């Protein structure tokens, strides 16, 4: 979900949604820092989970997915469908840099 990495800052960190997952026993949580676009996210997150299945650490998996997404954006491989037709997304890091790993890397 969007903005899941945000919350009130306290003496022991950010009191946001991720804290509930840590209390429930999660070692790390993937969060977002701003509103993320659906299409780029639907391209990038499967790459993240595939890297986790290959036993990469969460931070390594996120980095690999983000770099792969940037490569695809730079080469015009990510597009969205609109009422006016297909639009190729510009190579902006905004589409993949809003994700962060909290907890164990």
C-alpha positions in Angstrom: 0.0 0.0 0.0 1.1 3.6 -0.5 2.9 5.5 2.3 3.2 2.4 4.6 6.7 3.5 5.7 5.4 6.8 7.1 4.3 7.4 10.7 4.8 9.4 13.8 8.5 9.5 14.8 9.1 8.5 18.4 12.2 7.8 20.5 12.3 4.2 19.2 11.7 4.8 15.5 8.7 5.4 13.3 5.4 4.4 14.8 3.7 3.2 11.5 2.2 0.1 10.0 5.6 -1.7 9.9 5.8 -1.6 13.6 2.7 -3.9 13.8 4.5 -6.4 11.6 7.6 -6.3 13.8 5.5 -6.9 16.9 4.0 -9.9 15.1 7.5 -11.3 14.5 8.5 -10.1 11.0 12.2 -9.7 10.5 11.9 -7.1 7.8 9.1 -5.3 6.0 8.9 -3.7 2.6 7.2 -0.3 2.8 6.6 2.7 0.6 7.5 6.3 1.3 5.0 7.9 -1.0 2.2 7.1 -3.4 3.5 4.5 -5.9 2.2 4.0 -9.4 0.3 0.7 -10.0 1.9 -0.4 -13.3 5.6 0.1 -12.4 4.9 -1.5 -9.0 3.2 -4.6 -10.7 6.4 -5.0 -12.8 8.9 -4.5 -10.1 7.5 -6.4 -7.1 7.5 -9.9 -8.8 11.2 -9.3 -9.5 11.7 -8.6 -5.8 9.9 -11.7 -4.7 11.7 -13.9 -7.3 15.0 -12.6 -5.8 13.8 -13.5 -2.3 13.0 -17.0 -3.6 16.7 -17.2 -4.9 17.7 -16.6 -1.2 18.8 -13.0 -1.7 18.5 -10.8 1.4 15.5 -8.4 1.4 17.8 -5.4 0.8 19.6 -7.2 -2.1 16.4 -8.3 -3.6 15.0 -4.8 -3.5 18.1 -3.3 -5.0 18.1 -5.9 -7.8 14.4 -5.2 -8.6 14.9 -1.4 -8.6 17.9 -1.6 -10.9 16.0 -3.9 -13.2 13.1 -1.6 -13.3 15.3 1.4 -14.0 16.8 -0.5 -16.9 13.4 -1.2 -18.3 12.3 2.4 -17.9 15.5 3.6 -19.6 14.8 1.3 -22.6 11.1 2.2 -22.9 9.8 -1.2 -21.8 7.3 0.0 -19.2 4.0 1.4 -20.5 0.5 2.1 -19.2 -2.8 1.9 -21.1 -4.9 5.1 -21.2 -8.1 6.0 -23.0 -5.8 7.6 -25.7 -3.7 4.4 -26.0 -0.5 3.1 -24.7 2.0 5.5 -23.1 5.7 4.6 -22.4 6.7 5.8 -19.0 9.7 8.1 -18.8 12.9 6.9 -17.2 12.3 8.5 -13.8 13.5 6.9 -10.6 10.3 8.0 -8.9 8.7 4.8 -10.2 10.9 2.5 -8.1 12.7 4.6 -5.5 9.8 5.0 -3.1 10.3 1.5 -1.7 12.3 0.8 1.5 13.2 -2.2 3.6 12.8 -1.8 7.3 14.2 -4.2 9.9 16.9 -6.7 9.0 18.6 -6.0 5.7 
